[in-house]
Amino acid sequence: MNKTIFLVRARASGKTTMERLLAEKLHYTFIDNDFNLYETTKQTVAEIVEKDG
């Protein structure tokens, strides 16, 4: 069975760091959603928030 964990916190609160550590500890695959979002939109999270709120 595949299991997925999402961490939800404010921007710049250390989610990516904690996600990487948690994935390593649990032997899960780490997927960087900020990177995936950039690949899809060609905008950073900060740019999207500035533009669209």
CHARMM-style PDB file with segment names, atoms N, HN, CA, C and O in Angstrom:
ATOM      1  N   MET     1       0.843  -1.179   0.000  1.00  0.00      PROA
ATOM      2  CA  MET     1       0.000   0.000   0.000  1.00  0.00      PROA
ATOM      3  C   MET     1       0.888   1.242   0.000  1.00  0.00      PROA
ATOM      4  O   MET     1       1.814   1.342   0.805  1.00  0.00      PROA
ATOM      5  N   ASN     2       0.611   2.190  -0.898  1.00  0.00      PROA
ATOM      6  HN  ASN     2      -0.141   2.109  -1.552  1.00  0.00      PROA
ATOM      7  CA  ASN     2       1.332   3.455  -0.952  1.00  0.00      PROA
ATOM      8  C   ASN     2       0.772   4.393   0.098  1.00  0.00      PROA
ATOM      9  O   ASN     2      -0.442   4.488   0.274  1.00  0.00      PROA
ATOM     10  N   LYS     3       1.649   5.078   0.787  1.00  0.00      PROA
ATOM     11  HN  LYS     3       2.636   5.001   0.644  1.00  0.00      PROA
ATOM     12  CA  LYS     3       1.235   6.063   1.777  1.00  0.00      PROA
ATOM     13  C   LYS     3       1.840   7.406   1.407  1.00  0.00      PROA
ATOM     14  O   LYS     3       2.979   7.479   0.946  1.00  0.00      PROA
ATOM     15  N   THR     4       1.077   8.459   1.609  1.00  0.00      PROA
ATOM     16  HN  THR     4       0.151   8.400   1.983  1.00  0.00      PROA
ATOM     17  CA  THR     4       1.522   9.808   1.290  1.00  0.00      PROA
ATOM     18  C   THR     4       1.404  10.669   2.531  1.00  0.00      PROA
ATOM     19  O   THR     4       0.421  10.582   3.266  1.00  0.00      PROA
ATOM     20  N   ILE     5       2.402  11.493   2.761  1.00  0.00      PROA
ATOM     21  HN  ILE     5       3.201  11.564   2.164  1.00  0.00      PROA
ATOM     22  CA  ILE     5       2.381  12.446   3.868  1.00  0.00      PROA
ATOM     23  C   ILE     5       2.568  13.841   3.284  1.00  0.00      PROA
ATOM     24  O   ILE     5       3.477  14.063   2.483  1.00  0.00      PROA
ATOM     25  N   PHE     6       1.721  14.774   3.677  1.00  0.00      PROA
ATOM     26  HN  PHE     6       0.983  14.594   4.327  1.00  0.00      PROA
ATOM     27  CA  PHE     6       1.858  16.174   3.290  1.00  0.00      PROA
ATOM     28  C   PHE     6       2.106  16.983   4.552  1.00  0.00      PROA
ATOM     29  O   PHE     6       1.423  16.783   5.557  1.00  0.00      PROA
ATOM     30  N   LEU     7       3.060  17.884   4.517  1.00  0.00      PROA
ATOM     31  HN  LEU     7       3.615  18.047   3.700  1.00  0.00      PROA
ATOM     32  CA  LEU     7       3.265  18.824   5.608  1.00  0.00      PROA
ATOM     33  C   LEU     7       2.718  20.171   5.164  1.00  0.00      PROA
ATOM     34  O   LEU     7       3.043  20.661   4.083  1.00  0.00      PROA
ATOM     35  N   VAL     8       1.891  20.758   6.004  1.00  0.00      PROA
ATOM     36  HN  VAL     8       1.627  20.359   6.882  1.00  0.00      PROA
ATOM     37  CA  VAL     8       1.264  22.039   5.680  1.00  0.00      PROA
ATOM     38  C   VAL     8       1.669  23.039   6.750  1.00  0.00      PROA
ATOM     39  O   VAL     8       1.363  22.853   7.928  1.00  0.00      PROA
ATOM     40  N   ARG     9       2.348  24.087   6.347  1.00  0.00      PROA
ATOM     41  HN  ARG     9       2.596  24.239   5.390  1.00  0.00      PROA
ATOM     42  CA  ARG     9       2.798  25.149   7.249  1.00  0.00      PROA
ATOM     43  C   ARG     9       2.953  26.424   6.425  1.00  0.00      PROA
ATOM     44  O   ARG     9       2.797  26.421   5.204  1.00  0.00      PROA
ATOM     45  N   ALA    10       3.258  27.495   7.115  1.00  0.00      PROA
ATOM     46  HN  ALA    10       3.385  27.497   8.107  1.00  0.00      PROA
ATOM     47  CA  ALA    10       3.493  28.779   6.455  1.00  0.00      PROA
ATOM     48  C   ALA    10       4.731  28.703   5.557  1.00  0.00      PROA
ATOM     49  O   ALA    10       5.608  27.861   5.753  1.00  0.00      PROA
ATOM     50  N   ARG    11       4.782  29.594   4.577  1.00  0.00      PROA
ATOM     51  HN  ARG    11       4.070  30.278   4.418  1.00  0.00      PROA
ATOM     52  CA  ARG    11       5.951  29.687   3.705  1.00  0.00      PROA
ATOM     53  C   ARG    11       7.192  29.974   4.538  1.00  0.00      PROA
ATOM     54  O   ARG    11       7.138  30.703   5.529  1.00  0.00      PROA
ATOM     55  N   ALA    12       8.297  29.398   4.125  1.00  0.00      PROA
ATOM     56  HN  ALA    12       8.341  28.806   3.320  1.00  0.00      PROA
ATOM     57  CA  ALA    12       9.609  29.614   4.752  1.00  0.00      PROA
ATOM     58  C   ALA    12       9.656  29.160   6.200  1.00  0.00      PROA
ATOM     59  O   ALA    12      10.375  29.743   7.011  1.00  0.00      PROA
ATOM     60  N   SER    13       8.894  28.119   6.531  1.00  0.00      PROA
ATOM     61  HN  SER    13       8.310  27.645   5.872  1.00  0.00      PROA
ATOM     62  CA  SER    13       8.866  27.621   7.910  1.00  0.00      PROA
ATOM     63  C   SER    13       9.684  26.341   8.086  1.00  0.00      PROA
ATOM     64  O   SER    13       9.691  25.754   9.168  1.00  0.00      PROA
ATOM     65  N   GLY    14      10.376  25.906   7.025  1.00  0.00      PROA
ATOM     66  HN  GLY    14      10.370  26.383   6.146  1.00  0.00      PROA
ATOM     67  CA  GLY    14      11.230  24.726   7.134  1.00  0.00      PROA
ATOM     68  C   GLY    14      10.578  23.430   6.680  1.00  0.00      PROA
ATOM     69  O   GLY    14      11.074  22.351   7.002  1.00  0.00      PROA
ATOM     70  N   LYS    15       9.477  23.512   5.939  1.00  0.00      PROA
ATOM     71  HN  LYS    15       9.074  24.389   5.678  1.00  0.00      PROA
ATOM     72  CA  LYS    15       8.785  22.301   5.480  1.00  0.00      PROA
ATOM     73  C   LYS    15       9.698  21.410   4.634  1.00  0.00      PROA
ATOM     74  O   LYS    15       9.774  20.203   4.866  1.00  0.00      PROA
ATOM     75  N   THR    16      10.371  21.983   3.682  1.00  0.00      PROA
ATOM     76  HN  THR    16      10.309  22.963   3.493  1.00  0.00      PROA
ATOM     77  CA  THR    16      11.193  21.176   2.777  1.00  0.00      PROA
ATOM     78  C   THR    16      12.277  20.436   3.546  1.00  0.00      PROA
ATOM     79  O   THR    16      12.532  19.260   3.287  1.00  0.00      PROA
ATOM     80  N   THR    17      12.911  21.113   4.483  1.00  0.00      PROA
ATOM     81  HN  THR    17      12.704  22.068   4.694  1.00  0.00      PROA
ATOM     82  CA  THR    17      13.941  20.468   5.296  1.00  0.00      PROA
ATOM     83  C   THR    17      13.357  19.301   6.071  1.00  0.00      PROA
ATOM     84  O   THR    17      13.927  18.210   6.079  1.00  0.00      PROA
ATOM     85  N   MET    18      12.226  19.522   6.721  1.00  0.00      PROA
ATOM     86  HN  MET    18      11.762  20.408   6.715  1.00  0.00      PROA
ATOM     87  CA  MET    18      11.587  18.464   7.508  1.00  0.00      PROA
ATOM     88  C   MET    18      11.081  17.335   6.607  1.00  0.00      PROA
ATOM     89  O   MET    18      11.163  16.163   6.977  1.00  0.00      PROA
ATOM     90  N   GLU    19      10.562  17.681   5.433  1.00  0.00      PROA
ATOM     91  HN  GLU    19      10.496  18.632   5.133  1.00  0.00      PROA
ATOM     92  CA  GLU    19      10.078  16.658   4.508  1.00  0.00      PROA
ATOM     93  C   GLU    19      11.217  15.749   4.063  1.00  0.00      PROA
ATOM     94  O   GLU    19      11.062  14.529   4.004  1.00  0.00      PROA
ATOM     95  N   ARG    20      12.355  16.347   3.752  1.00  0.00      PROA
ATOM     96  HN  ARG    20      12.481  17.338   3.800  1.00  0.00      PROA
ATOM     97  CA  ARG    20      13.511  15.537   3.332  1.00  0.00      PROA
ATOM     98  C   ARG    20      13.953  14.594   4.449  1.00  0.00      PROA
ATOM     99  O   ARG    20      14.205  13.413   4.209  1.00  0.00      PROA
ATOM    100  N   LEU    21      14.046  15.119   5.667  1.00  0.00      PROA
ATOM    101  HN  LEU    21      13.841  16.078   5.863  1.00  0.00      PROA
ATOM    102  CA  LEU    21      14.463  14.298   6.810  1.00  0.00      PROA
ATOM    103  C   LEU    21      13.459  13.191   7.099  1.00  0.00      PROA
ATOM    104  O   LEU    21      13.848  12.050   7.351  1.00  0.00      PROA
ATOM    105  N   LEU    22      12.173  13.517   7.066  1.00  0.00      PROA
ATOM    106  HN  LEU    22      11.857  14.443   6.861  1.00  0.00      PROA
ATOM    107  CA  LEU    22      11.129  12.537   7.324  1.00  0.00      PROA
ATOM    108  C   LEU    22      11.130  11.447   6.257  1.00  0.00      PROA
ATOM    109  O   LEU    22      11.012  10.263   6.573  1.00  0.00      PROA
ATOM    110  N   ALA    23      11.264  11.845   5.003  1.00  0.00      PROA
ATOM    111  HN  ALA    23      11.360  12.807   4.746  1.00  0.00      PROA
ATOM    112  CA  ALA    23      11.297  10.864   3.913  1.00  0.00      PROA
ATOM    113  C   ALA    23      12.482   9.918   4.073  1.00  0.00      PROA
ATOM    114  O   ALA    23      12.351   8.711   3.871  1.00  0.00      PROA
ATOM    115  N   GLU    24      13.620  10.462   4.431  1.00  0.00      PROA
ATOM    116  HN  GLU    24      13.726  11.442   4.595  1.00  0.00      PROA
ATOM    117  CA  GLU    24      14.807   9.634   4.629  1.00  0.00      PROA
ATOM    118  C   GLU    24      14.587   8.648   5.772  1.00  0.00      PROA
ATOM    119  O   GLU    24      14.877   7.459   5.639  1.00  0.00      PROA
ATOM    120  N   LYS    25      14.080   9.140   6.881  1.00  0.00      PROA
ATOM    121  HN  LYS    25      13.844  10.105   6.990  1.00  0.00      PROA
ATOM    122  CA  LYS    25      13.859   8.296   8.067  1.00  0.00      PROA
ATOM    123  C   LYS    25      12.856   7.176   7.792  1.00  0.00      PROA
ATOM    124  O   LYS    25      13.041   6.050   8.254  1.00  0.00      PROA
ATOM    125  N   LEU    26      11.791   7.482   7.037  1.00  0.00      PROA
ATOM    126  HN  LEU    26      11.641   8.396   6.661  1.00  0.00      PROA
ATOM    127  CA  LEU    26      10.732   6.507   6.769  1.00  0.00      PROA
ATOM    128  C   LEU    26      10.958   5.704   5.487  1.00  0.00      PROA
ATOM    129  O   LEU    26      10.159   4.833   5.144  1.00  0.00      PROA
ATOM    130  N   HSD    27      12.057   6.008   4.782  1.00  0.00      PROA
ATOM    131  HN  HSD    27      12.706   6.716   5.061  1.00  0.00      PROA
ATOM    132  CA  HSD    27      12.372   5.355   3.510  1.00  0.00      PROA
ATOM    133  C   HSD    27      11.276   5.612   2.473  1.00  0.00      PROA
ATOM    134  O   HSD    27      10.884   4.715   1.726  1.00  0.00      PROA
ATOM    135  N   TYR    28      10.794   6.854   2.444  1.00  0.00      PROA
ATOM    136  HN  TYR    28      11.112   7.582   3.051  1.00  0.00      PROA
ATOM    137  CA  TYR    28       9.802   7.302   1.464  1.00  0.00      PROA
ATOM    138  C   TYR    28      10.521   8.077   0.374  1.00  0.00      PROA
ATOM    139  O   TYR    28      11.645   8.540   0.565  1.00  0.00      PROA
ATOM    140  N   THR    29       9.871   8.214  -0.757  1.00  0.00      PROA
ATOM    141  HN  THR    29       8.957   7.839  -0.913  1.00  0.00      PROA
ATOM    142  CA  THR    29      10.370   9.056  -1.832  1.00  0.00      PROA
ATOM    143  C   THR    29       9.992  10.504  -1.513  1.00  0.00      PROA
ATOM    144  O   THR    29       8.838  10.796  -1.202  1.00  0.00      PROA
ATOM    145  N   PHE    30      10.967  11.402  -1.591  1.00  0.00      PROA
ATOM    146  HN  PHE    30      11.905  11.165  -1.843  1.00  0.00      PROA
ATOM    147  CA  PHE    30      10.705  12.822  -1.367  1.00  0.00      PROA
ATOM    148  C   PHE    30      10.376  13.477  -2.701  1.00  0.00      PROA
ATOM    149  O   PHE    30      11.121  13.331  -3.670  1.00  0.00      PROA
ATOM    150  N   ILE    31       9.266  14.194  -2.749  1.00  0.00      PROA
ATOM    151  HN  ILE    31       8.661  14.312  -1.962  1.00  0.00      PROA
ATOM    152  CA  ILE    31       8.873  14.947  -3.943  1.00  0.00      PROA
ATOM    153  C   ILE    31       8.750  16.404  -3.546  1.00  0.00      PROA
ATOM    154  O   ILE    31       7.963  16.746  -2.662  1.00  0.00      PROA
ATOM    155  N   ASP    32       9.519  17.263  -4.190  1.00  0.00      PROA
ATOM    156  HN  ASP    32      10.158  16.986  -4.908  1.00  0.00      PROA
ATOM    157  CA  ASP    32       9.504  18.696  -3.891  1.00  0.00      PROA
ATOM    158  C   ASP    32       8.391  19.362  -4.691  1.00  0.00      PROA
ATOM    159  O   ASP    32       8.532  19.587  -5.893  1.00  0.00      PROA
ATOM    160  N   ASN    33       7.288  19.675  -4.021  1.00  0.00      PROA
ATOM    161  HN  ASN    33       7.174  19.493  -3.044  1.00  0.00      PROA
ATOM    162  CA  ASN    33       6.141  20.255  -4.716  1.00  0.00      PROA
ATOM    163  C   ASN    33       6.425  21.656  -5.240  1.00  0.00      PROA
ATOM    164  O   ASN    33       5.854  22.053  -6.256  1.00  0.00      PROA
ATOM    165  N   ASP    34       7.294  22.417  -4.574  1.00  0.00      PROA
ATOM    166  HN  ASP    34       7.758  22.095  -3.749  1.00  0.00      PROA
ATOM    167  CA  ASP    34       7.656  23.739  -5.093  1.00  0.00      PROA
ATOM    168  C   ASP    34       8.341  23.588  -6.454  1.00  0.00      PROA
ATOM    169  O   ASP    34       8.087  24.367  -7.372  1.00  0.00      PROA
ATOM    170  N   PHE    35       9.205  22.586  -6.577  1.00  0.00      PROA
ATOM    171  HN  PHE    35       9.412  21.952  -5.831  1.00  0.00      PROA
ATOM    172  CA  PHE    35       9.890  22.332  -7.848  1.00  0.00      PROA
ATOM    173  C   PHE    35       8.879  21.908  -8.910  1.00  0.00      PROA
ATOM    174  O   PHE    35       8.928  22.390 -10.041  1.00  0.00      PROA
ATOM    175  N   ASN    36       7.965  21.011  -8.551  1.00  0.00      PROA
ATOM    176  HN  ASN    36       7.925  20.619  -7.632  1.00  0.00      PROA
ATOM    177  CA  ASN    36       6.943  20.565  -9.507  1.00  0.00      PROA
ATOM    178  C   ASN    36       6.070  21.728  -9.955  1.00  0.00      PROA
ATOM    179  O   ASN    36       5.725  21.830 -11.133  1.00  0.00      PROA
ATOM    180  N   LEU    37       5.713  22.602  -9.027  1.00  0.00      PROA
ATOM    181  HN  LEU    37       5.994  22.520  -8.071  1.00  0.00      PROA
ATOM    182  CA  LEU    37       4.906  23.766  -9.360  1.00  0.00      PROA
ATOM    183  C   LEU    37       5.662  24.672 -10.331  1.00  0.00      PROA
ATOM    184  O   LEU    37       5.088  25.161 -11.304  1.00  0.00      PROA
ATOM    185  N   TYR    38       6.950  24.892 -10.064  1.00  0.00      PROA
ATOM    186  HN  TYR    38       7.416  24.494  -9.274  1.00  0.00      PROA
ATOM    187  CA  TYR    38       7.759  25.724 -10.958  1.00  0.00      PROA
ATOM    188  C   TYR    38       7.845  25.097 -12.357  1.00  0.00      PROA
ATOM    189  O   TYR    38       7.727  25.796 -13.363  1.00  0.00      PROA
ATOM    190  N   GLU    39       8.049  23.789 -12.413  1.00  0.00      PROA
ATOM    191  HN  GLU    39       8.145  23.220 -11.595  1.00  0.00      PROA
ATOM    192  CA  GLU    39       8.144  23.110 -13.709  1.00  0.00      PROA
ATOM    193  C   GLU    39       6.846  23.264 -14.509  1.00  0.00      PROA
ATOM    194  O   GLU    39       6.874  23.349 -15.736  1.00  0.00      PROA
ATOM    195  N   THR    40       5.723  23.297 -13.812  1.00  0.00      PROA
ATOM    196  HN  THR    40       5.700  23.228 -12.815  1.00  0.00      PROA
ATOM    197  CA  THR    40       4.419  23.403 -14.472  1.00  0.00      PROA
ATOM    198  C   THR    40       4.107  24.836 -14.879  1.00  0.00      PROA
ATOM    199  O   THR    40       3.613  25.073 -15.982  1.00  0.00      PROA
ATOM    200  N   THR    41       4.391  25.801 -13.993  1.00  0.00      PROA
ATOM    201  HN  THR    41       4.792  25.609 -13.097  1.00  0.00      PROA
ATOM    202  CA  THR    41       3.964  27.187 -14.217  1.00  0.00      PROA
ATOM    203  C   THR    41       5.081  28.113 -14.680  1.00  0.00      PROA
ATOM    204  O   THR    41       4.814  29.203 -15.187  1.00  0.00      PROA
ATOM    205  N   LYS    42       6.329  27.688 -14.508  1.00  0.00      PROA
ATOM    206  HN  LYS    42       6.546  26.803 -14.096  1.00  0.00      PROA
ATOM    207  CA  LYS    42       7.512  28.535 -14.776  1.00  0.00      PROA
ATOM    208  C   LYS    42       7.506  29.769 -13.878  1.00  0.00      PROA
ATOM    209  O   LYS    42       8.035  30.816 -14.251  1.00  0.00      PROA
ATOM    210  N   GLN    43       6.905  29.641 -12.691  1.00  0.00      PROA
ATOM    211  HN  GLN    43       6.475  28.790 -12.388  1.00  0.00      PROA
ATOM    212  CA  GLN    43       6.903  30.701 -11.681  1.00  0.00      PROA
ATOM    213  C   GLN    43       7.225  30.080 -10.332  1.00  0.00      PROA
ATOM    214  O   GLN    43       6.833  28.949 -10.048  1.00  0.00      PROA
ATOM    215  N   THR    44       7.948  30.833  -9.501  1.00  0.00      PROA
ATOM    216  HN  THR    44       8.267  31.752  -9.733  1.00  0.00      PROA
ATOM    217  CA  THR    44       8.203  30.370  -8.146  1.00  0.00      PROA
ATOM    218  C   THR    44       6.951  30.568  -7.303  1.00  0.00      PROA
ATOM    219  O   THR    44       6.032  31.279  -7.707  1.00  0.00      PROA
ATOM    220  N   VAL    45       6.915  29.939  -6.131  1.00  0.00      PROA
ATOM    221  HN  VAL    45       7.662  29.360  -5.803  1.00  0.00      PROA
ATOM    222  CA  VAL    45       5.784  30.131  -5.222  1.00  0.00      PROA
ATOM    223  C   VAL    45       5.652  31.603  -4.870  1.00  0.00      PROA
ATOM    224  O   VAL    45       4.542  32.134  -4.847  1.00  0.00      PROA
ATOM    225  N   ALA    46       6.769  32.271  -4.595  1.00  0.00      PROA
ATOM    226  HN  ALA    46       7.671  31.839  -4.614  1.00  0.00      PROA
ATOM    227  CA  ALA    46       6.743  33.688  -4.253  1.00  0.00      PROA
ATOM    228  C   ALA    46       6.145  34.521  -5.387  1.00  0.00      PROA
ATOM    229  O   ALA    46       5.366  35.441  -5.138  1.00  0.00      PROA
ATOM    230  N   GLU    47       6.506  34.202  -6.627  1.00  0.00      PROA
ATOM    231  HN  GLU    47       7.138  33.454  -6.829  1.00  0.00      PROA
ATOM    232  CA  GLU    47       5.959  34.930  -7.776  1.00  0.00      PROA
ATOM    233  C   GLU    47       4.450  34.715  -7.905  1.00  0.00      PROA
ATOM    234  O   GLU    47       3.709  35.651  -8.204  1.00  0.00      PROA
ATOM    235  N   ILE    48       4.007  33.498  -7.681  1.00  0.00      PROA
ATOM    236  HN  ILE    48       4.609  32.737  -7.438  1.00  0.00      PROA
ATOM    237  CA  ILE    48       2.578  33.199  -7.767  1.00  0.00      PROA
ATOM    238  C   ILE    48       1.818  33.941  -6.680  1.00  0.00      PROA
ATOM    239  O   ILE    48       0.763  34.518  -6.945  1.00  0.00      PROA
ATOM    240  N   VAL    49       2.342  33.934  -5.460  1.00  0.00      PROA
ATOM    241  HN  VAL    49       3.199  33.465  -5.245  1.00  0.00      PROA
ATOM    242  CA  VAL    49       1.681  34.627  -4.346  1.00  0.00      PROA
ATOM    243  C   VAL    49       1.650  36.121  -4.608  1.00  0.00      PROA
ATOM    244  O   VAL    49       0.630  36.765  -4.364  1.00  0.00      PROA
ATOM    245  N   GLU    50       2.753  36.690  -5.104  1.00  0.00      PROA
ATOM    246  HN  GLU    50       3.582  36.167  -5.303  1.00  0.00      PROA
ATOM    247  CA  GLU    50       2.797  38.123  -5.391  1.00  0.00      PROA
ATOM    248  C   GLU    50       1.773  38.502  -6.468  1.00  0.00      PROA
ATOM    249  O   GLU    50       1.103  39.531  -6.373  1.00  0.00      PROA
ATOM    250  N   LYS    51       1.669  37.666  -7.474  1.00  0.00      PROA
ATOM    251  HN  LYS    51       2.213  36.830  -7.551  1.00  0.00      PROA
ATOM    252  CA  LYS    51       0.774  37.956  -8.601  1.00  0.00      PROA
ATOM    253  C   LYS    51      -0.691  37.665  -8.268  1.00  0.00      PROA
ATOM    254  O   LYS    51      -1.568  38.482  -8.546  1.00  0.00      PROA
ATOM    255  N   ASP    52      -0.948  36.510  -7.680  1.00  0.00      PROA
ATOM    256  HN  ASP    52      -0.235  35.846  -7.455  1.00  0.00      PROA
ATOM    257  CA  ASP    52      -2.319  36.031  -7.509  1.00  0.00      PROA
ATOM    258  C   ASP    52      -2.822  36.027  -6.071  1.00  0.00      PROA
ATOM    259  O   ASP    52      -4.001  35.784  -5.815  1.00  0.00      PROA
ATOM    260  N   GLY    53      -1.919  36.298  -5.138  1.00  0.00      PROA
ATOM    261  HN  GLY    53      -0.961  36.496  -5.345  1.00  0.00      PROA
ATOM    262  CA  GLY    53      -2.336  36.340  -3.731  1.00  0.00      PROA
ATOM    263  C   GLY    53      -2.417  35.024  -3.050  1.00  0.00      PROA
ATOM    264  OT1 GLY    53      -2.758  34.960  -1.868  1.00  0.00      PROA
TER     265      GLY     53
END
